[in-house]
Amino acid sequence: MFKVAVFGSGHIGEAICALLSGSGRYEVLLCDILADRAQQIAAGWKNARGEGLNLSNEAATTKLLSGCHAVISALPFHCNPRVAELAVKCGVHYLDLTEDVETTKKVAALAQGAKSALMPQCGLAPGFISIAAYHLATLVDTIESLKLRVGALPIFPSNRLKYNLTWSTEGLINEYGNLCEAIYNGQRQLLMPLEGLESFVIDGELFEAFNTSGGLGTLAETLHGKVRDLDYKTIRYQGHRDLIAFLMQDLRFNTDRETLKTVFERSIPTTPQDKVVIRSEVAGIKDGLLVQKTYASTVYNTTVNNTHLSAIQLTTAAGICAPLDLLLTGSLKGRTGFVKCEEIPLLDFLANEFGKLYRDEKALSGL
């Protein structure tokens, strides 16, 4: 049995604990500054235990990591460099869920010469979407364009934003407000968030998408010089982008994110009744012809191991548990240093016990 420390007992940390403990192959040490919450969640699982967490106490944190094979950080992004630093000192694998570019650069620097693997930006986007997109890129001889589109959406929207809070409010606002990496005409660029508005249809349903930050992960670095155009956009129901642009730009909440966070959490309800829409598309030259290949699927909230998980919980937790499992038992076993999500073969991911939660045979048809 593998022992894994999970730092952070929020909705995603809880889901990670449910998947790992429920598999019967993992012993989970769930740690949080709110020790009571961690202990309460862990009490529901045979192979889990809850503990308090204080990252400023190096001795106590090192003791938590003692004997662990890996640590997963489900903490706010600004905590991750410290967790990665301690993981390197303790020689345990490190994985996180951050979409923050600067945090990932710090983790990459710590990975130099590390005896364990450091794998940031797991989860959904970045994370699984990078794996799916990179697989599509391998299906053509010359990549013209590669488009990544992801959205976590309520099934029953009831407000003008057509949105409910389904994950970190802080992370959501960062996506809407930070500059967005992309490649255009072969050159890496930073684009404005909320721009690049487009519409498309999946299974007869109309959506919009627009630039948001962080979703590319390390793909811009990996594919620079190999692709003409590469971008990531967030999927929402029609009309959402204009209202967010009014808040972030016209009312200048991009410079007062704490207030906007308070407004969102006061006014927009959370919901476990959601779905995650995934779409990635490559256009390129194959055997002299211009072809297009698309991976598109929708993942719904469901019950796993007798625990109801929202779609964003499910996809994010599975998106980090599968890489962890592959590091310990699968195709990534033996890897050290910095590991990119797109280095995981799509079919390996989808064959994994946790990755199977993403598997959609229709999405794989023709690929």
Buried (B, 14 or more C-beta within 10 A) or exposed (E): EBBBBBBBBBBBBBBBBBBBBBBEBBBBBBBBBBBEBBBBBBEEBEBBBBBBBEBEEEEEBEEBBEEBBBBBBBBBBEBBBBBBBBBBBBEBBBBBBBBBBEBBEBBBEBBEEBEBBBBBBBBBBBBBBBBBBBBBBEBBEEBBBBBBBBBBBBEEBEEEBBBBBBBBBBBBBBBBBBBBBBBEEEEBBEBEBBEBEEEBEBEEEEBBBBBBBBBBBBBBBBBEEEBBBBBBBBBBBEEBBEBBBEBBBEEEBBEEBEEBBEBBEEEBEBBBBBBBBBBBBBBBEBEEEEBEBBBBBBBEBEEBEEBEBBBBBBBBBBBBBBBBBBBBEBBBEEBBBBBBBBBBBBBBBBBBBBBEBBBBEEBBEEB
